[in-house]
Amino acid sequence: MNTSRRTFVIHSITGAGLAATAAFSTQAQAQAAVLETDPQAVALGYKVDTTKVDKVKFPKHVAAQNCANCALYVGKAADANGACPLFAGKTVAAKGWCSAWVKKA
């Protein structure tokens, strides 16, 4: 009977540890979205919607350019958001744009 109790305690502790690790991992993966008012975003002219880019301030901007087709975008084109190394720890909108946009090869 002690073997069963010992096994139960070991499995309970292991299971609780795995559950806590999974919960922490999920929270760590959830990243905040970059806000247009973020200082880095302002410096790069980041907009959540590429159609809202100031054409006077950024004359080289083309409507077909967006974060999803930028070489810096880390994510699938079908994703609503993805990571960008310019905004460490935050996500950008796939339909967004900034002045650092570079065509994907």
SULQUIGI-V934552 format. One record per backbone hydrogen bond with DSSP energy under -1.0 kcal/mol. NH is the residue of the N-H (numbers start at 1). CO is the residue of the C=O. If there is no record, write none. Layout:
nh={NH/NH}
co={CO/CO}
//
This chain:
nh={5/6/7/8/9/10/11/12/13/14/15/16/17/18/19/20/21/22/23/24/25/26/27/28/29/30/34/38/42/43/44/46/47/50/52/53/58/61/65/67/68/69/70/71/73/74/79/82/83/87/90/91/92/94/96/97/99/101/104}
co={1/2/3/4/5/6/7/8/9/10/11/12/13/14/15/16/17/18/19/20/21/22/23/24/25/26/91/35/38/39/40/41/97/95/49/50/54/58/62/96/94/66/67/102/70/83/76/92/74/84/87/32/82/80/93/47/44/98/69}
//
